């Protein structure tokens, strides 16, 4: 899944999830080293745990951050899968 970010330096996030576990995260744009670190830290983590840890982190005066946008993207994945399963 590719998620287009809002309000942050990174332009998008490529995310791979299997059976509720994050397999890979790649940020496009933004602070390369820090975002590679975030991607590696959440690799192997349950989606719900990553959301819990990252949701609400702000960057400077912004209401969001790249980690917060990753949490939002993961929530979007959960909602999309729930919608598809309901059909």
C-alpha positions as CSV (number, residue, x, y, z in Angstrom):
1,X,0.0,0.0,0.0
2,X,1.2,3.5,-0.7
3,X,-0.1,6.3,1.6
4,X,0.2,9.9,0.5
5,X,1.2,12.0,3.5
6,X,-0.3,15.3,4.6
7,X,1.5,18.1,6.4
8,X,5.0,16.6,6.6
9,X,8.2,16.6,4.7
10,X,7.9,13.1,3.4
11,X,5.7,12.7,0.3
12,X,4.4,9.2,0.8
13,X,4.9,6.0,2.7
14,X,5.1,2.5,1.1
15,X,3.9,-0.1,3.6
16,X,3.7,-3.9,3.5
17,X,1.7,-5.8,6.1
18,X,1.1,-9.5,6.4
19,X,-1.2,-11.1,9.0
20,X,-1.3,-8.0,11.1
21,X,2.5,-7.7,11.2
22,X,4.5,-4.9,9.5
23,X,6.9,-6.4,7.0
24,X,8.4,-3.2,5.6
25,X,8.0,0.6,5.7
26,X,9.6,3.0,3.2
27,X,9.2,6.8,3.4
28,X,9.6,8.8,0.2
29,X,11.2,12.1,0.9
30,X,11.8,13.6,4.4
31,X,14.7,13.0,6.8
32,X,16.2,9.9,5.2
33,X,18.2,8.6,8.1
34,X,15.5,9.1,10.8
35,X,12.8,7.7,8.6
36,X,14.8,4.6,7.7
37,X,15.3,4.1,11.4
38,X,11.5,4.4,12.1
39,X,10.9,1.9,9.3
40,X,13.3,-0.6,10.8
41,X,12.0,-0.2,14.3
42,X,8.5,-1.0,13.4
43,X,9.4,-3.9,11.1
44,X,8.1,-7.1,12.7
45,X,5.8,-5.1,15.0
46,X,2.0,-5.7,15.2
47,X,0.1,-3.0,13.4
48,X,-1.9,-2.0,16.5
49,X,1.2,-1.6,18.6
50,X,2.8,0.6,16.0
51,X,-0.3,2.8,15.9
52,X,-0.4,3.0,19.7
53,X,3.3,4.1,19.9
54,X,3.3,6.6,17.0
55,X,-0.2,8.2,17.0
56,X,-0.1,11.8,18.2
57,X,3.6,12.6,17.8
58,X,4.0,16.1,16.5
59,X,6.9,17.7,14.6
60,X,7.8,21.2,15.8
61,X,4.7,23.4,15.5
62,X,2.9,21.0,13.2
63,X,-0.1,19.0,14.4
64,X,1.4,15.8,12.8
65,X,4.7,14.2,12.1
66,X,6.1,11.4,9.8
67,X,5.6,8.8,12.6
68,X,2.0,10.1,13.2
69,X,1.4,9.9,9.4
70,X,2.6,6.3,9.5
71,X,0.0,5.6,12.3
72,X,-2.7,7.2,10.2
73,X,-1.7,5.1,7.2
74,X,-1.9,1.9,9.3
75,X,-5.3,2.9,10.6
76,X,-6.4,3.5,7.0
77,X,-5.2,0.0,6.1
78,X,-7.2,-1.5,9.0
79,X,-10.4,0.4,7.9
80,X,-10.0,-0.6,4.3
81,X,-9.5,-4.2,5.1
82,X,-12.5,-4.1,7.5
83,X,-14.7,-2.6,4.7
84,X,-13.6,-5.3,2.2
85,X,-14.3,-8.0,4.7
86,X,-17.8,-6.6,5.4
87,X,-18.7,-7.0,1.7
